[in-house]
């Protein structure tokens, strides 16, 4: 069948269109890659050994979590050399504090405890007339409950006062609004699907209220979340020590409680003893080595083979001081109960290994500071939760 000039022209136009779309996609991809390289310079080495290296290492070493929400208990052998050196400057991640804030965030300060330029994606919108808080809360309820990461709503009154986080029962009317979605926690970064739901949901609220909303690039926000998660994973270490009965017997619960309280620990409702700082922040925990919780009533008849002392490095302000206190309390418990201070393999901790743990704690916390996340700060507590 003969092809008419019109058909030839249409075929040619279609080919040109396909070529233009392909070229545009290539250009967009390169542009996003350049943007990502500019924002997130440098790679990030592992804080300790990777899962594969830990499995093949000749000596026991500290291990990092293998996946979101899963702890792999760190354990230590007798040689300080088992802990690898920190990566050099070439392997250090870009400071996360240098990541760009959400557009418009510099115009009026937001409370960083719930709308952090590093930890959150913050979207702002402004209505022509003040909007009642109950109405806005009702609009967002259907989609916000589907998000796995914390979300906070903030508003500012027309008098130009300070931004404040809205309570569920707020009845005020506000023209300026902000919504903050946390990008990362210990389960990992926010997913692309959740980020899309967040953007779409806030956009719906803005449309329904005739408010003006400026949306940042969702792709760049996703890359921010992924890079922030990678940085956090590399410094996310929990050191664990054990105190076990020296002869393989058991500790009596009543004696255990007395010794723990004498060491300044408090038995809390979740079944673990805690040491806290002057501000009430957690320093470390002491839990039963077995499955049974250390509850106020059951501890009277408890007989346990050992105790586990845990220090969550990113969540304490002074990691070295906290580790020294963990060590002092562990030795106090071991002496009073007739126990031994050991690692997860029941090997006594040598002085060299204790020094290595102390040095590693200081190193990890310095890497956090260099990256713009102060250990024990509100930002750190949110990201490492």
Secondary structure, DSSP 8 states (H G I E B T S, - for coil): ----HHHHHHHHHHHHHHHHHHHHHHHHHHHHHHHHHHHS-S----SSB-HHHHHH-SS---B--SBTTB-------S-GGGS-----GGG----GGGS---TTGGGS---TTTS-TTTEEEEEEEEEEEEEHHHHHHHHHHHHTT-SS-EEEEEE-TT----EE--TT---EEEEEEEEEE-EETTEE--HHHHHHHHHHHHHHHHHTT-EE----HHHHHHHHHHHHHHHHHH--EEEEEEEETTS--EEHHHHHHHHHHTT-EE-TTS-EEEE-TTS-EEEEEEESSSS---TTGGGG-EESEEEEEEEGGGSS-HHHHHHHHHHHHHHHHHHHTEEEE-TTS-B--HHHHHHHHHHHHHHHHHHHHTT--TTSHHHHHHT-
